[in-house]
């Protein structure tokens, strides 16, 4: 399989389950579209997790993404 590096998760953002991403793609609106499947790789690049995008927005110089199953924290 051929993988494309579309961004790097650098932090969380708030308590709504969003992650802050430094985008490495020329087409963030297409890559981060709601319903798209992305793969998050660990440090070994052998283990990965499949995630589905449920929300995308821009904030300052970052893309904020929200994935299905990673909702806000319960208080």
mmCIF file of the N, C-alpha and C atoms, coordinates in Angstrom:
data_MODEL
# 
_entry.id   MODEL 
# 
loop_
_atom_site.group_PDB 
_atom_site.id 
_atom_site.type_symbol 
_atom_site.label_atom_id 
_atom_site.label_alt_id 
_atom_site.label_comp_id 
_atom_site.label_asym_id 
_atom_site.label_entity_id 
_atom_site.label_seq_id 
_atom_site.pdbx_PDB_ins_code 
_atom_site.Cartn_x 
_atom_site.Cartn_y 
_atom_site.Cartn_z 
_atom_site.occupancy 
_atom_site.B_iso_or_equiv 
_atom_site.pdbx_formal_charge 
_atom_site.auth_seq_id 
_atom_site.auth_comp_id 
_atom_site.auth_asym_id 
_atom_site.auth_atom_id 
_atom_site.pdbx_PDB_model_num 
ATOM 1   N N  . UNK A 1 1  ? 0.830   -1.176 0.000  1.00 0.00 ? 1  UNK A N  1 
ATOM 2   C CA . UNK A 1 1  ? 0.000   0.000  0.000  1.00 0.00 ? 1  UNK A CA 1 
ATOM 3   C C  . UNK A 1 1  ? 0.880   1.247  0.000  1.00 0.00 ? 1  UNK A C  1 
ATOM 4   N N  . UNK A 1 2  ? 0.445   2.283  -0.688 1.00 0.00 ? 2  UNK A N  1 
ATOM 5   C CA . UNK A 1 2  ? 1.187   3.536  -0.724 1.00 0.00 ? 2  UNK A CA 1 
ATOM 6   C C  . UNK A 1 2  ? 0.501   4.544  0.197  1.00 0.00 ? 2  UNK A C  1 
ATOM 7   N N  . UNK A 1 3  ? 1.250   5.126  1.128  1.00 0.00 ? 3  UNK A N  1 
ATOM 8   C CA . UNK A 1 3  ? 0.719   6.068  2.098  1.00 0.00 ? 3  UNK A CA 1 
ATOM 9   C C  . UNK A 1 3  ? 1.170   7.478  1.756  1.00 0.00 ? 3  UNK A C  1 
ATOM 10  N N  . UNK A 1 4  ? 0.320   8.461  2.037  1.00 0.00 ? 4  UNK A N  1 
ATOM 11  C CA . UNK A 1 4  ? 0.657   9.863  1.859  1.00 0.00 ? 4  UNK A CA 1 
ATOM 12  C C  . UNK A 1 4  ? 0.588   10.557 3.203  1.00 0.00 ? 4  UNK A C  1 
ATOM 13  N N  . UNK A 1 5  ? 1.618   11.307 3.524  1.00 0.00 ? 5  UNK A N  1 
ATOM 14  C CA . UNK A 1 5  ? 1.654   12.058 4.771  1.00 0.00 ? 5  UNK A CA 1 
ATOM 15  C C  . UNK A 1 5  ? 0.910   13.373 4.546  1.00 0.00 ? 5  UNK A C  1 
ATOM 16  N N  . UNK A 1 6  ? -0.292  13.500 5.132  1.00 0.00 ? 6  UNK A N  1 
ATOM 17  C CA . UNK A 1 6  ? -1.097  14.702 4.922  1.00 0.00 ? 6  UNK A CA 1 
ATOM 18  C C  . UNK A 1 6  ? -0.989  15.684 6.075  1.00 0.00 ? 6  UNK A C  1 
ATOM 19  N N  . UNK A 1 7  ? -0.394  15.268 7.200  1.00 0.00 ? 7  UNK A N  1 
ATOM 20  C CA . UNK A 1 7  ? -0.249  16.181 8.323  1.00 0.00 ? 7  UNK A CA 1 
ATOM 21  C C  . UNK A 1 7  ? 0.322   15.497 9.541  1.00 0.00 ? 7  UNK A C  1 
ATOM 22  N N  . UNK A 1 8  ? 0.646   16.330 10.531 1.00 0.00 ? 8  UNK A N  1 
ATOM 23  C CA . UNK A 1 8  ? 1.199   15.817 11.775 1.00 0.00 ? 8  UNK A CA 1 
ATOM 24  C C  . UNK A 1 8  ? 0.381   16.357 12.944 1.00 0.00 ? 8  UNK A C  1 
ATOM 25  N N  . UNK A 1 9  ? -0.113  15.460 13.798 1.00 0.00 ? 9  UNK A N  1 
ATOM 26  C CA . UNK A 1 9  ? -0.830  15.875 15.002 1.00 0.00 ? 9  UNK A CA 1 
ATOM 27  C C  . UNK A 1 9  ? 0.205   16.390 15.991 1.00 0.00 ? 9  UNK A C  1 
ATOM 28  N N  . UNK A 1 10 ? 0.038   17.647 16.418 1.00 0.00 ? 10 UNK A N  1 
ATOM 29  C CA . UNK A 1 10 ? 1.023   18.250 17.321 1.00 0.00 ? 10 UNK A CA 1 
ATOM 30  C C  . UNK A 1 10 ? 0.475   18.503 18.719 1.00 0.00 ? 10 UNK A C  1 
ATOM 31  N N  . UNK A 1 11 ? -0.849  18.477 18.877 1.00 0.00 ? 11 UNK A N  1 
ATOM 32  C CA . UNK A 1 11 ? -1.423  18.733 20.194 1.00 0.00 ? 11 UNK A CA 1 
ATOM 33  C C  . UNK A 1 11 ? -2.930  18.509 20.147 1.00 0.00 ? 11 UNK A C  1 
ATOM 34  N N  . UNK A 1 12 ? -3.544  18.582 21.314 1.00 0.00 ? 12 UNK A N  1 
ATOM 35  C CA . UNK A 1 12 ? -5.002  18.599 21.399 1.00 0.00 ? 12 UNK A CA 1 
ATOM 36  C C  . UNK A 1 12 ? -5.448  20.055 21.407 1.00 0.00 ? 12 UNK A C  1 
ATOM 37  N N  . UNK A 1 13 ? -6.758  20.255 21.236 1.00 0.00 ? 13 UNK A N  1 
ATOM 38  C CA . UNK A 1 13 ? -7.291  21.618 21.254 1.00 0.00 ? 13 UNK A CA 1 
ATOM 39  C C  . UNK A 1 13 ? -8.617  21.607 21.997 1.00 0.00 ? 13 UNK A C  1 
ATOM 40  N N  . UNK A 1 14 ? -8.643  22.212 23.159 1.00 0.00 ? 14 UNK A N  1 
ATOM 41  C CA . UNK A 1 14 ? -9.874  22.297 23.941 1.00 0.00 ? 14 UNK A CA 1 
ATOM 42  C C  . UNK A 1 14 ? -10.301 20.967 24.525 1.00 0.00 ? 14 UNK A C  1 
ATOM 43  N N  . UNK A 1 15 ? -11.599 20.891 24.871 1.00 0.00 ? 15 UNK A N  1 
ATOM 44  C CA . UNK A 1 15 ? -12.136 19.675 25.492 1.00 0.00 ? 15 UNK A CA 1 
ATOM 45  C C  . UNK A 1 15 ? -13.204 19.014 24.618 1.00 0.00 ? 15 UNK A C  1 
ATOM 46  N N  . UNK A 1 16 ? -13.298 19.423 23.357 1.00 0.00 ? 16 UNK A N  1 
ATOM 47  C CA . UNK A 1 16 ? -14.312 18.874 22.464 1.00 0.00 ? 16 UNK A CA 1 
ATOM 48  C C  . UNK A 1 16 ? -13.799 17.703 21.628 1.00 0.00 ? 16 UNK A C  1 
ATOM 49  N N  . UNK A 1 17 ? -12.567 17.250 21.887 1.00 0.00 ? 17 UNK A N  1 
ATOM 50  C CA . UNK A 1 17 ? -12.027 16.101 21.160 1.00 0.00 ? 17 UNK A CA 1 
ATOM 51  C C  . UNK A 1 17 ? -11.271 16.461 19.895 1.00 0.00 ? 17 UNK A C  1 
ATOM 52  N N  . UNK A 1 18 ? -10.944 17.728 19.706 1.00 0.00 ? 18 UNK A N  1 
ATOM 53  C CA . UNK A 1 18 ? -10.211 18.143 18.514 1.00 0.00 ? 18 UNK A CA 1 
ATOM 54  C C  . UNK A 1 18 ? -8.707  17.955 18.694 1.00 0.00 ? 18 UNK A C  1 
ATOM 55  N N  . UNK A 1 19 ? -8.024  17.727 17.577 1.00 0.00 ? 19 UNK A N  1 
ATOM 56  C CA . UNK A 1 19 ? -6.563  17.677 17.576 1.00 0.00 ? 19 UNK A CA 1 
ATOM 57  C C  . UNK A 1 19 ? -6.040  18.760 16.640 1.00 0.00 ? 19 UNK A C  1 
ATOM 58  N N  . UNK A 1 20 ? -4.890  19.306 17.008 1.00 0.00 ? 20 UNK A N  1 
ATOM 59  C CA . UNK A 1 20 ? -4.243  20.358 16.227 1.00 0.00 ? 20 UNK A CA 1 
ATOM 60  C C  . UNK A 1 20 ? -3.262  19.695 15.261 1.00 0.00 ? 20 UNK A C  1 
ATOM 61  N N  . UNK A 1 21 ? -3.391  20.037 13.982 1.00 0.00 ? 21 UNK A N  1 
ATOM 62  C CA . UNK A 1 21 ? -2.603  19.396 12.935 1.00 0.00 ? 21 UNK A CA 1 
ATOM 63  C C  . UNK A 1 21 ? -1.815  20.439 12.147 1.00 0.00 ? 21 UNK A C  1 
ATOM 64  N N  . UNK A 1 22 ? -0.528  20.159 11.932 1.00 0.00 ? 22 UNK A N  1 
ATOM 65  C CA . UNK A 1 22 ? 0.257   20.928 10.973 1.00 0.00 ? 22 UNK A CA 1 
ATOM 66  C C  . UNK A 1 22 ? 0.091   20.198 9.649  1.00 0.00 ? 22 UNK A C  1 
ATOM 67  N N  . UNK A 1 23 ? -0.609  20.831 8.730  1.00 0.00 ? 23 UNK A N  1 
ATOM 68  C CA . UNK A 1 23 ? -0.951  20.189 7.473  1.00 0.00 ? 23 UNK A CA 1 
ATOM 69  C C  . UNK A 1 23 ? 0.241   20.142 6.525  1.00 0.00 ? 23 UNK A C  1 
ATOM 70  N N  . UNK A 1 24 ? 0.384   19.023 5.832  1.00 0.00 ? 24 UNK A N  1 
ATOM 71  C CA . UNK A 1 24 ? 1.446   18.844 4.838  1.00 0.00 ? 24 UNK A CA 1 
ATOM 72  C C  . UNK A 1 24 ? 0.860   18.551 3.463  1.00 0.00 ? 24 UNK A C  1 
ATOM 73  N N  . UNK A 1 25 ? -0.412  18.820 3.283  1.00 0.00 ? 25 UNK A N  1 
ATOM 74  C CA . UNK A 1 25 ? -1.074  18.554 2.019  1.00 0.00 ? 25 UNK A CA 1 
ATOM 75  C C  . UNK A 1 25 ? -1.434  19.870 1.336  1.00 0.00 ? 25 UNK A C  1 
ATOM 76  N N  . UNK A 1 26 ? -1.476  19.846 0.021  1.00 0.00 ? 26 UNK A N  1 
ATOM 77  C CA . UNK A 1 26 ? -1.897  21.014 -0.745 1.00 0.00 ? 26 UNK A CA 1 
ATOM 78  C C  . UNK A 1 26 ? -3.419  21.119 -0.818 1.00 0.00 ? 26 UNK A C  1 
ATOM 79  N N  . UNK A 1 27 ? -4.121  20.071 -0.403 1.00 0.00 ? 27 UNK A N  1 
ATOM 80  C CA . UNK A 1 27 ? -5.573  20.020 -0.523 1.00 0.00 ? 27 UNK A CA 1 
ATOM 81  C C  . UNK A 1 27 ? -6.240  19.672 0.808  1.00 0.00 ? 27 UNK A C  1 
ATOM 82  N N  . UNK A 1 28 ? -6.085  20.505 1.849  1.00 0.00 ? 28 UNK A N  1 
ATOM 83  C CA . UNK A 1 28 ? -6.661  20.141 3.157  1.00 0.00 ? 28 UNK A CA 1 
ATOM 84  C C  . UNK A 1 28 ? -8.178  20.013 3.136  1.00 0.00 ? 28 UNK A C  1 
ATOM 85  N N  . UNK A 1 29 ? -8.879  20.821 2.338  1.00 0.00 ? 29 UNK A N  1 
ATOM 86  C CA . UNK A 1 29 ? -10.344 20.740 2.297  1.00 0.00 ? 29 UNK A CA 1 
ATOM 87  C C  . UNK A 1 29 ? -10.795 19.380 1.769  1.00 0.00 ? 29 UNK A C  1 
ATOM 88  N N  . UNK A 1 30 ? -10.036 18.821 0.841  1.00 0.00 ? 30 UNK A N  1 
ATOM 89  C CA . UNK A 1 30 ? -10.371 17.510 0.279  1.00 0.00 ? 30 UNK A CA 1 
ATOM 90  C C  . UNK A 1 30 ? -9.935  16.370 1.208  1.00 0.00 ? 30 UNK A C  1 
ATOM 91  N N  . UNK A 1 31 ? -8.735  16.454 1.738  1.00 0.00 ? 31 UNK A N  1 
ATOM 92  C CA . UNK A 1 31 ? -8.192  15.385 2.587  1.00 0.00 ? 31 UNK A CA 1 
ATOM 93  C C  . UNK A 1 31 ? -8.936  15.260 3.915  1.00 0.00 ? 31 UNK A C  1 
ATOM 94  N N  . UNK A 1 32 ? -9.336  16.401 4.482  1.00 0.00 ? 32 UNK A N  1 
ATOM 95  C CA . UNK A 1 32 ? -9.966  16.408 5.804  1.00 0.00 ? 32 UNK A CA 1 
ATOM 96  C C  . UNK A 1 32 ? -11.489 16.518 5.727  1.00 0.00 ? 32 UNK A C  1 
ATOM 97  N N  . UNK A 1 33 ? -12.056 16.180 4.586  1.00 0.00 ? 33 UNK A N  1 
ATOM 98  C CA . UNK A 1 33 ? -13.503 16.267 4.412  1.00 0.00 ? 33 UNK A CA 1 
ATOM 99  C C  . UNK A 1 33 ? -14.226 15.291 5.340  1.00 0.00 ? 33 UNK A C  1 
ATOM 100 N N  . UNK A 1 34 ? -15.374 15.724 5.851  1.00 0.00 ? 34 UNK A N  1 
ATOM 101 C CA . UNK A 1 34 ? -16.183 14.884 6.738  1.00 0.00 ? 34 UNK A CA 1 
ATOM 102 C C  . UNK A 1 34 ? -16.480 13.549 6.053  1.00 0.00 ? 34 UNK A C  1 
ATOM 103 N N  . UNK A 1 35 ? -16.232 12.456 6.785  1.00 0.00 ? 35 UNK A N  1 
ATOM 104 C CA . UNK A 1 35 ? -16.482 11.117 6.270  1.00 0.00 ? 35 UNK A CA 1 
ATOM 105 C C  . UNK A 1 35 ? -15.249 10.437 5.702  1.00 0.00 ? 35 UNK A C  1 
ATOM 106 N N  . UNK A 1 36 ? -14.175 11.202 5.453  1.00 0.00 ? 36 UNK A N  1 
ATOM 107 C CA . UNK A 1 36 ? -12.939 10.610 4.940  1.00 0.00 ? 36 UNK A CA 1 
ATOM 108 C C  . UNK A 1 36 ? -12.266 9.743  5.997  1.00 0.00 ? 36 UNK A C  1 
ATOM 109 N N  . UNK A 1 37 ? -11.567 8.737  5.542  1.00 0.00 ? 37 UNK A N  1 
ATOM 110 C CA . UNK A 1 37 ? -10.798 7.865  6.416  1.00 0.00 ? 37 UNK A CA 1 
ATOM 111 C C  . UNK A 1 37 ? -9.334  8.271  6.351  1.00 0.00 ? 37 UNK A C  1 
ATOM 112 N N  . UNK A 1 38 ? -8.734  8.455  7.520  1.00 0.00 ? 38 UNK A N  1 
ATOM 113 C CA . UNK A 1 38 ? -7.309  8.737  7.633  1.00 0.00 ? 38 UNK A CA 1 
ATOM 114 C C  . UNK A 1 38 ? -6.686  7.658  8.517  1.00 0.00 ? 38 UNK A C  1 
ATOM 115 N N  . UNK A 1 39 ? -5.370  7.568  8.493  1.00 0.00 ? 39 UNK A N  1 
ATOM 116 C CA . UNK A 1 39 ? -4.659  6.590  9.299  1.00 0.00 ? 39 UNK A CA 1 
ATOM 117 C C  . UNK A 1 39 ? -3.624  7.311  10.142 1.00 0.00 ? 39 UNK A C  1 
ATOM 118 N N  . UNK A 1 40 ? -3.657  7.059  11.446 1.00 0.00 ? 40 UNK A N  1 
ATOM 119 C CA . UNK A 1 40 ? -2.710  7.670  12.377 1.00 0.00 ? 40 UNK A CA 1 
ATOM 120 C C  . UNK A 1 40 ? -1.635  6.629  12.686 1.00 0.00 ? 40 UNK A C  1 
ATOM 121 N N  . UNK A 1 41 ? -0.400  7.002  12.401 1.00 0.00 ? 41 UNK A N  1 
ATOM 122 C CA . UNK A 1 41 ? 0.737   6.101  12.624 1.00 0.00 ? 41 UNK A CA 1 
ATOM 123 C C  . UNK A 1 41 ? 1.446   6.457  13.912 1.00 0.00 ? 41 UNK A C  1 
ATOM 124 N N  . UNK A 1 42 ? 1.958   5.441  14.606 1.00 0.00 ? 42 UNK A N  1 
ATOM 125 C CA . UNK A 1 42 ? 2.768   5.637  15.799 1.00 0.00 ? 42 UNK A CA 1 
ATOM 126 C C  . UNK A 1 42 ? 4.210   5.893  15.415 1.00 0.00 ? 42 UNK A C  1 
ATOM 127 N N  . UNK A 1 43 ? 5.083   5.872  16.389 1.00 0.00 ? 43 UNK A N  1 
ATOM 128 C CA . UNK A 1 43 ? 6.505   6.126  16.149 1.00 0.00 ? 43 UNK A CA 1 
ATOM 129 C C  . UNK A 1 43 ? 7.167   5.063  15.287 1.00 0.00 ? 43 UNK A C  1 
ATOM 130 N N  . UNK A 1 44 ? 6.678   3.830  15.338 1.00 0.00 ? 44 UNK A N  1 
ATOM 131 C CA . UNK A 1 44 ? 7.323   2.740  14.601 1.00 0.00 ? 44 UNK A CA 1 
ATOM 132 C C  . UNK A 1 44 ? 6.951   2.720  13.123 1.00 0.00 ? 44 UNK A C  1 
ATOM 133 N N  . UNK A 1 45 ? 5.903   3.459  12.735 1.00 0.00 ? 45 UNK A N  1 
ATOM 134 C CA . UNK A 1 45 ? 5.385   3.462  11.360 1.00 0.00 ? 45 UNK A CA 1 
ATOM 135 C C  . UNK A 1 45 ? 4.870   2.099  10.914 1.00 0.00 ? 45 UNK A C  1 
ATOM 136 N N  . UNK A 1 46 ? 4.773   1.153  11.827 1.00 0.00 ? 46 UNK A N  1 
ATOM 137 C CA . UNK A 1 46 ? 4.231   -0.161 11.501 1.00 0.00 ? 46 UNK A CA 1 
ATOM 138 C C  . UNK A 1 46 ? 2.830   -0.330 12.071 1.00 0.00 ? 46 UNK A C  1 
ATOM 139 N N  . UNK A 1 47 ? 2.574   0.317  13.200 1.00 0.00 ? 47 UNK A N  1 
ATOM 140 C CA . UNK A 1 47 ? 1.257   0.251  13.822 1.00 0.00 ? 47 UNK A CA 1 
ATOM 141 C C  . UNK A 1 47 ? 0.493   1.520  13.469 1.00 0.00 ? 47 UNK A C  1 
ATOM 142 N N  . UNK A 1 48 ? -0.773  1.342  13.097 1.00 0.00 ? 48 UNK A N  1 
ATOM 143 C CA . UNK A 1 48 ? -1.588  2.501  12.772 1.00 0.00 ? 48 UNK A CA 1 
ATOM 144 C C  . UNK A 1 48 ? -3.023  2.280  13.198 1.00 0.00 ? 48 UNK A C  1 
ATOM 145 N N  . UNK A 1 49 ? -3.752  3.395  13.296 1.00 0.00 ? 49 UNK A N  1 
ATOM 146 C CA . UNK A 1 49 ? -5.156  3.362  13.684 1.00 0.00 ? 49 UNK A CA 1 
ATOM 147 C C  . UNK A 1 49 ? -5.958  4.063  12.596 1.00 0.00 ? 49 UNK A C  1 
ATOM 148 N N  . UNK A 1 50 ? -7.016  3.424  12.171 1.00 0.00 ? 50 UNK A N  1 
ATOM 149 C CA . UNK A 1 50 ? -7.914  4.008  11.179 1.00 0.00 ? 50 UNK A CA 1 
ATOM 150 C C  . UNK A 1 50 ? -8.914  4.911  11.894 1.00 0.00 ? 50 UNK A C  1 
ATOM 151 N N  . UNK A 1 51 ? -9.082  6.148  11.401 1.00 0.00 ? 51 UNK A N  1 
ATOM 152 C CA . UNK A 1 51 ? -10.029 7.093  11.991 1.00 0.00 ? 51 UNK A CA 1 
ATOM 153 C C  . UNK A 1 51 ? -10.867 7.730  10.891 1.00 0.00 ? 51 UNK A C  1 
ATOM 154 N N  . UNK A 1 52 ? -12.079 8.130  11.267 1.00 0.00 ? 52 UNK A N  1 
ATOM 155 C CA . UNK A 1 52 ? -12.976 8.809  10.338 1.00 0.00 ? 52 UNK A CA 1 
ATOM 156 C C  . UNK A 1 52 ? -13.121 10.264 10.759 1.00 0.00 ? 52 UNK A C  1 
ATOM 157 N N  . UNK A 1 53 ? -12.960 11.173 9.809  1.00 0.00 ? 53 UNK A N  1 
ATOM 158 C CA . UNK A 1 53 ? -13.079 12.607 10.079 1.00 0.00 ? 53 UNK A CA 1 
ATOM 159 C C  . UNK A 1 53 ? -14.559 12.958 10.251 1.00 0.00 ? 53 UNK A C  1 
ATOM 160 N N  . UNK A 1 54 ? -14.892 13.632 11.361 1.00 0.00 ? 54 UNK A N  1 
ATOM 161 C CA . UNK A 1 54 ? -16.265 14.097 11.558 1.00 0.00 ? 54 UNK A CA 1 
ATOM 162 C C  . UNK A 1 54 ? -16.356 15.620 11.521 1.00 0.00 ? 54 UNK A C  1 
ATOM 163 N N  . UNK A 1 55 ? -15.215 16.313 11.653 1.00 0.00 ? 55 UNK A N  1 
ATOM 164 C CA . UNK A 1 55 ? -15.228 17.780 11.571 1.00 0.00 ? 55 UNK A CA 1 
ATOM 165 C C  . UNK A 1 55 ? -13.830 18.286 11.242 1.00 0.00 ? 55 UNK A C  1 
ATOM 166 N N  . UNK A 1 56 ? -13.803 19.409 10.523 1.00 0.00 ? 56 UNK A N  1 
ATOM 167 C CA . UNK A 1 56 ? -12.539 20.076 10.173 1.00 0.00 ? 56 UNK A CA 1 
ATOM 168 C C  . UNK A 1 56 ? -12.784 21.575 10.168 1.00 0.00 ? 56 UNK A C  1 
ATOM 169 N N  . UNK A 1 57 ? -11.830 22.307 10.739 1.00 0.00 ? 57 UNK A N  1 
ATOM 170 C CA . UNK A 1 57 ? -11.866 23.764 10.669 1.00 0.00 ? 57 UNK A CA 1 
ATOM 171 C C  . UNK A 1 57 ? -10.453 24.299 10.782 1.00 0.00 ? 57 UNK A C  1 
ATOM 172 N N  . UNK A 1 58 ? -10.268 25.530 10.302 1.00 0.00 ? 58 UNK A N  1 
ATOM 173 C CA . UNK A 1 58 ? -8.979  26.206 10.394 1.00 0.00 ? 58 UNK A CA 1 
ATOM 174 C C  . UNK A 1 58 ? -8.979  27.073 11.648 1.00 0.00 ? 58 UNK A C  1 
ATOM 175 N N  . UNK A 1 59 ? -7.824  27.139 12.316 1.00 0.00 ? 59 UNK A N  1 
ATOM 176 C CA . UNK A 1 59 ? -7.657  28.009 13.479 1.00 0.00 ? 59 UNK A CA 1 
ATOM 177 C C  . UNK A 1 59 ? -6.213  28.485 13.493 1.00 0.00 ? 59 UNK A C  1 
ATOM 178 N N  . UNK A 1 60 ? -6.032  29.774 13.270 1.00 0.00 ? 60 UNK A N  1 
ATOM 179 C CA . UNK A 1 60 ? -4.697  30.366 13.146 1.00 0.00 ? 60 UNK A CA 1 
ATOM 180 C C  . UNK A 1 60 ? -3.948  29.631 12.033 1.00 0.00 ? 60 UNK A C  1 
ATOM 181 N N  . UNK A 1 61 ? -2.771  29.084 12.292 1.00 0.00 ? 61 UNK A N  1 
ATOM 182 C CA . UNK A 1 61 ? -1.997  28.394 11.246 1.00 0.00 ? 61 UNK A CA 1 
ATOM 183 C C  . UNK A 1 61 ? -2.189  26.885 11.268 1.00 0.00 ? 61 UNK A C  1 
ATOM 184 N N  . UNK A 1 62 ? -3.217  26.416 11.981 1.00 0.00 ? 62 UNK A N  1 
ATOM 185 C CA . UNK A 1 62 ? -3.420  24.977 12.147 1.00 0.00 ? 62 UNK A CA 1 
ATOM 186 C C  . UNK A 1 62 ? -4.750  24.532 11.547 1.00 0.00 ? 62 UNK A C  1 
ATOM 187 N N  . UNK A 1 63 ? -4.819  23.241 11.254 1.00 0.00 ? 63 UNK A N  1 
ATOM 188 C CA . UNK A 1 63 ? -6.090  22.599 10.933 1.00 0.00 ? 63 UNK A CA 1 
ATOM 189 C C  . UNK A 1 63 ? -6.520  21.861 12.188 1.00 0.00 ? 63 UNK A C  1 
ATOM 190 N N  . UNK A 1 64 ? -7.773  22.014 12.576 1.00 0.00 ? 64 UNK A N  1 
ATOM 191 C CA . UNK A 1 64 ? -8.314  21.302 13.731 1.00 0.00 ? 64 UNK A CA 1 
ATOM 192 C C  . UNK A 1 64 ? -9.225  20.198 13.204 1.00 0.00 ? 64 UNK A C  1 
ATOM 193 N N  . UNK A 1 65 ? -8.954  18.977 13.637 1.00 0.00 ? 65 UNK A N  1 
ATOM 194 C CA . UNK A 1 65 ? -9.729  17.820 13.197 1.00 0.00 ? 65 UNK A CA 1 
ATOM 195 C C  . UNK A 1 65 ? -10.383 17.140 14.385 1.00 0.00 ? 65 UNK A C  1 
ATOM 196 N N  . UNK A 1 66 ? -11.551 16.583 14.114 1.00 0.00 ? 66 UNK A N  1 
ATOM 197 C CA . UNK A 1 66 ? -12.261 15.789 15.113 1.00 0.00 ? 66 UNK A CA 1 
ATOM 198 C C  . UNK A 1 66 ? -12.558 14.448 14.466 1.00 0.00 ? 66 UNK A C  1 
ATOM 199 N N  . UNK A 1 67 ? -12.294 13.367 15.212 1.00 0.00 ? 67 UNK A N  1 
ATOM 200 C CA . UNK A 1 67 ? -12.464 12.021 14.685 1.00 0.00 ? 67 UNK A CA 1 
ATOM 201 C C  . UNK A 1 67 ? -13.610 11.300 15.391 1.00 0.00 ? 67 UNK A C  1 
ATOM 202 N N  . UNK A 1 68 ? -14.264 10.429 14.654 1.00 0.00 ? 68 UNK A N  1 
ATOM 203 C CA . UNK A 1 68 ? -15.348 9.615  15.202 1.00 0.00 ? 68 UNK A CA 1 
ATOM 204 C C  . UNK A 1 68 ? -14.796 8.739  16.325 1.00 0.00 ? 68 UNK A C  1 
ATOM 205 N N  . UNK A 1 69 ? -15.485 8.720  17.457 1.00 0.00 ? 69 UNK A N  1 
ATOM 206 C CA . UNK A 1 69 ? -15.067 7.910  18.593 1.00 0.00 ? 69 UNK A CA 1 
ATOM 207 C C  . UNK A 1 69 ? -14.151 8.636  19.560 1.00 0.00 ? 69 UNK A C  1 
ATOM 208 N N  . UNK A 1 70 ? -13.780 9.862  19.226 1.00 0.00 ? 70 UNK A N  1 
ATOM 209 C CA . UNK A 1 70 ? -12.915 10.674 20.091 1.00 0.00 ? 70 UNK A CA 1 
ATOM 210 C C  . UNK A 1 70 ? -13.656 11.955 20.444 1.00 0.00 ? 70 UNK A C  1 
ATOM 211 N N  . UNK A 1 71 ? -14.762 11.803 21.171 1.00 0.00 ? 71 UNK A N  1 
ATOM 212 C CA . UNK A 1 71 ? -15.595 12.936 21.515 1.00 0.00 ? 71 UNK A CA 1 
ATOM 213 C C  . UNK A 1 71 ? -15.057 13.665 22.736 1.00 0.00 ? 71 UNK A C  1 
ATOM 214 N N  . UNK A 1 72 ? -15.775 14.718 23.116 1.00 0.00 ? 72 UNK A N  1 
ATOM 215 C CA . UNK A 1 72 ? -15.327 15.537 24.240 1.00 0.00 ? 72 UNK A CA 1 
ATOM 216 C C  . UNK A 1 72 ? -15.279 14.750 25.533 1.00 0.00 ? 72 UNK A C  1 
ATOM 217 N N  . UNK A 1 73 ? -14.496 15.260 26.462 1.00 0.00 ? 73 UNK A N  1 
ATOM 218 C CA . UNK A 1 73 ? -14.372 14.642 27.784 1.00 0.00 ? 73 UNK A CA 1 
ATOM 219 C C  . UNK A 1 73 ? -15.658 14.829 28.572 1.00 0.00 ? 73 UNK A C  1 
ATOM 220 N N  . UNK A 1 74 ? -16.022 13.834 29.307 1.00 0.00 ? 74 UNK A N  1 
ATOM 221 C CA . UNK A 1 74 ? -17.210 13.930 30.174 1.00 0.00 ? 74 UNK A CA 1 
ATOM 222 C C  . UNK A 1 74 ? -16.757 14.519 31.524 1.00 0.00 ? 74 UNK A C  1 
ATOM 223 N N  . UNK A 1 75 ? -17.512 15.505 32.005 1.00 0.00 ? 75 UNK A N  1 
ATOM 224 C CA . UNK A 1 75 ? -17.161 16.144 33.275 1.00 0.00 ? 75 UNK A CA 1 
ATOM 225 C C  . UNK A 1 75 ? -18.146 15.782 34.353 1.00 0.00 ? 75 UNK A C  1 
# 
